[in-house]
Amino acid sequence: MFDDIQFSVVIAIAIRDTVYSLDYAITELDKSENSIIINHIISELRSYSHNNTAKFIGIGIPQSLAKKIPELCSRLWLDLDIVPIVLNTLHEKNLDKVRSNHWDYKSVDEQADSLARKCIMLVDSSNALCCRSNQYVGGLDQI
């Protein structure tokens, strides 16, 4: 019944340093196959890294995206040497209803930037990732 229906996927990537949002990209892909999504994300990050002579230390990924595309984290590590940080955004939603409603109404670029800001908290002054328990961070979002 659903063979002829094409689903689209919106992907937002936010890139920032410790203070400023540097760049972002929002893309709508016509097909939601895992390999197409993974290849697009890797291509965007590789292109940005090459064009701006930048090295990504880590990338925040919502837990919901990591569950939908389980091979995404390993491909980011394998292909780009980026540490994937999977975040449980549902944890925040359970803390209070106001945050839940506010998060749900954010656009994908705002969600990605919010996750990127949280990801910065895990980087120390020597640009090394610090592991902290009960810390939720991010940078990439998908609808």
Kinemage of the C-alpha trace (Angstrom):
@kinemage 1
@onewidth
@group {chain A} dominant
@subgroup {mainchain}
@vectorlist {calphas} color= white
{ca met a 1} P 0.000 0.000 0.000
{ca phe a 2} L 2.847 2.412 0.826
{ca asp a 3} L 5.173 1.335 -1.992
{ca asp a 4} L 4.531 4.426 -4.146
{ca ile a 5} L 4.626 6.971 -1.322
{ca gln a 6} L 7.877 8.915 -0.960
{ca phe a 7} L 8.699 10.257 2.485
{ca ser a 8} L 10.991 13.203 2.957
{ca val a 9} L 13.401 13.821 5.791
{ca val a 10} L 14.575 17.204 7.092
{ca ile a 11} L 18.120 17.291 8.441
{ca ala a 12} L 19.615 20.252 10.309
{ca ile a 13} L 23.310 20.576 11.117
{ca ala a 14} L 24.482 23.369 13.423
{ca ile a 15} L 28.168 24.214 13.755
{ca arg a 16} L 29.462 26.403 16.547
{ca asp a 17} L 32.468 27.278 18.627
{ca thr a 18} L 32.447 27.989 22.360
{ca val a 19} L 30.746 31.366 21.873
{ca tyr a 20} L 29.126 31.756 18.472
{ca ser a 21} L 27.016 29.821 16.041
{ca leu a 22} L 29.279 29.602 12.989
{ca asp a 23} L 27.130 27.955 10.343
{ca tyr a 24} L 24.152 25.733 9.783
{ca ala a 25} L 22.620 23.696 7.002
{ca ile a 26} L 19.059 22.508 6.557
{ca thr a 27} L 18.344 19.927 3.903
{ca glu a 28} L 15.229 18.072 2.895
{ca leu a 29} L 15.935 14.679 1.379
{ca asp a 30} L 13.283 13.014 -0.771
{ca lys a 31} L 14.151 9.531 0.391
{ca ser a 32} L 14.555 8.462 3.970
{ca glu a 33} L 16.785 5.431 3.391
{ca asn a 34} L 19.442 5.190 6.091
{ca ser a 35} L 22.351 5.055 3.651
{ca ile a 36} L 21.211 8.236 1.867
{ca ile a 37} L 20.862 10.113 5.161
{ca ile a 38} L 24.237 8.919 6.487
{ca asn a 39} L 26.048 9.735 3.246
{ca his a 40} L 24.488 13.204 3.161
{ca ile a 41} L 25.499 14.001 6.750
{ca ile a 42} L 29.051 12.750 6.201
{ca ser a 43} L 29.314 14.682 2.936
{ca glu a 44} L 28.126 17.945 4.571
{ca leu a 45} L 30.536 17.612 7.491
{ca arg a 46} L 33.465 16.590 5.286
{ca ser a 47} L 32.807 19.513 2.925
{ca tyr a 48} L 32.591 22.036 5.785
{ca ser a 49} L 35.735 20.645 7.382
{ca his a 50} L 37.674 20.824 4.107
{ca asn a 51} L 36.420 24.288 3.060
{ca asn a 52} L 37.044 25.840 6.482
{ca thr a 53} L 40.103 23.829 7.547
{ca ala a 54} L 38.200 22.749 10.622
{ca lys a 55} L 38.360 19.558 12.673
{ca phe a 56} L 35.212 18.397 14.422
{ca ile a 57} L 35.848 16.968 17.870
{ca gly a 58} L 32.392 15.622 18.576
{ca ile a 59} L 28.855 15.691 17.296
{ca gly a 60} L 25.688 15.529 19.346
{ca ile a 61} L 22.994 13.206 18.063
{ca pro a 62} L 19.510 12.845 19.573
{ca gln a 63} L 18.833 9.366 20.868
{ca ser a 64} L 15.779 9.120 18.629
{ca leu a 65} L 17.990 9.595 15.538
{ca ala a 66} L 20.577 7.101 16.785
{ca lys a 67} L 17.778 4.538 17.226
{ca lys a 68} L 16.364 5.176 13.740
{ca ile a 69} L 19.791 4.986 12.095
{ca pro a 70} L 21.952 2.744 14.306
{ca glu a 71} L 24.934 2.750 11.915
{ca leu a 72} L 25.225 6.579 11.911
{ca cys a 73} L 27.480 6.784 14.979
{ca ser a 74} L 29.942 4.174 13.777
{ca arg a 75} L 30.132 5.769 10.312
{ca leu a 76} L 30.858 9.221 11.797
{ca trp a 77} L 33.676 7.705 13.850
{ca leu a 78} L 35.009 5.555 11.006
{ca asp a 79} L 34.775 8.055 8.136
{ca leu a 80} L 35.414 11.400 9.855
{ca asp a 81} L 37.042 10.555 13.186
{ca ile a 82} L 34.260 12.439 15.000
{ca val a 83} L 33.128 11.257 18.433
{ca pro a 84} L 29.335 10.816 18.330
{ca ile a 85} L 27.585 11.878 21.527
{ca val a 86} L 24.094 10.396 21.782
{ca leu a 87} L 21.713 12.505 23.868
{ca asn a 88} L 18.515 11.484 25.554
{ca thr a 89} L 16.322 14.508 24.828
{ca leu a 90} L 13.308 12.651 26.250
{ca his a 91} L 14.886 12.947 29.708
{ca glu a 92} L 14.415 16.731 29.585
{ca lys a 93} L 10.819 16.325 28.454
{ca asn a 94} L 10.005 14.295 31.547
{ca leu a 95} L 11.427 16.957 33.889
{ca asp a 96} L 8.683 19.463 33.214
{ca lys a 97} L 5.894 20.050 30.715
{ca val a 98} L 6.985 23.605 29.855
{ca arg a 99} L 10.330 22.408 28.462
{ca ser a 100} L 8.583 19.624 26.564
{ca asn a 101} L 6.218 22.005 24.792
{ca his a 102} L 8.987 24.520 24.147
{ca trp a 103} L 11.271 21.872 22.600
{ca asp a 104} L 8.499 20.485 20.394
{ca tyr a 105} L 7.788 23.932 18.933
{ca lys a 106} L 11.405 24.718 18.074
{ca ser a 107} L 12.393 24.489 14.429
{ca val a 108} L 14.954 21.852 13.451
{ca asp a 109} L 17.737 24.442 13.167
{ca glu a 110} L 16.980 25.727 16.678
{ca gln a 111} L 16.993 22.172 18.027
{ca ala a 112} L 20.315 21.420 16.320
{ca asp a 113} L 21.870 24.631 17.665
{ca ser a 114} L 20.569 23.924 21.151
{ca leu a 115} L 22.107 20.463 21.052
{ca ala a 116} L 25.390 21.904 19.744
{ca arg a 117} L 25.536 24.374 22.661
{ca lys a 118} L 25.095 21.510 25.097
{ca cys a 119} L 27.841 19.589 23.311
{ca ile a 120} L 30.285 22.441 23.995
{ca met a 121} L 29.925 21.738 27.728
{ca leu a 122} L 31.749 18.438 27.217
{ca val a 123} L 34.891 20.014 25.748
{ca asp a 124} L 37.665 21.205 28.066
{ca ser a 125} L 40.182 24.004 27.462
{ca ser a 126} L 42.544 21.660 25.579
{ca asn a 127} L 39.747 20.692 23.126
{ca ala a 128} L 39.487 17.205 24.608
{ca leu a 129} L 36.123 15.608 25.293
{ca cys a 130} L 35.330 15.165 28.969
{ca cys a 131} L 33.057 12.314 29.975
{ca arg a 132} L 30.466 13.309 32.528
{ca ser a 133} L 27.628 11.183 33.791
{ca asn a 134} L 24.043 12.434 33.432
{ca gln a 135} L 25.044 15.017 30.822
{ca tyr a 136} L 22.840 15.586 27.782
{ca val a 137} L 24.280 17.380 24.743
{ca gly a 138} L 23.879 17.612 20.913
{ca gly a 139} L 24.194 19.172 17.478
{ca leu a 140} L 22.356 17.269 14.763
{ca asp a 141} L 18.621 16.822 14.418
{ca gln a 142} L 16.202 15.109 12.078
{ca ile a 143} L 12.410 15.173 11.749
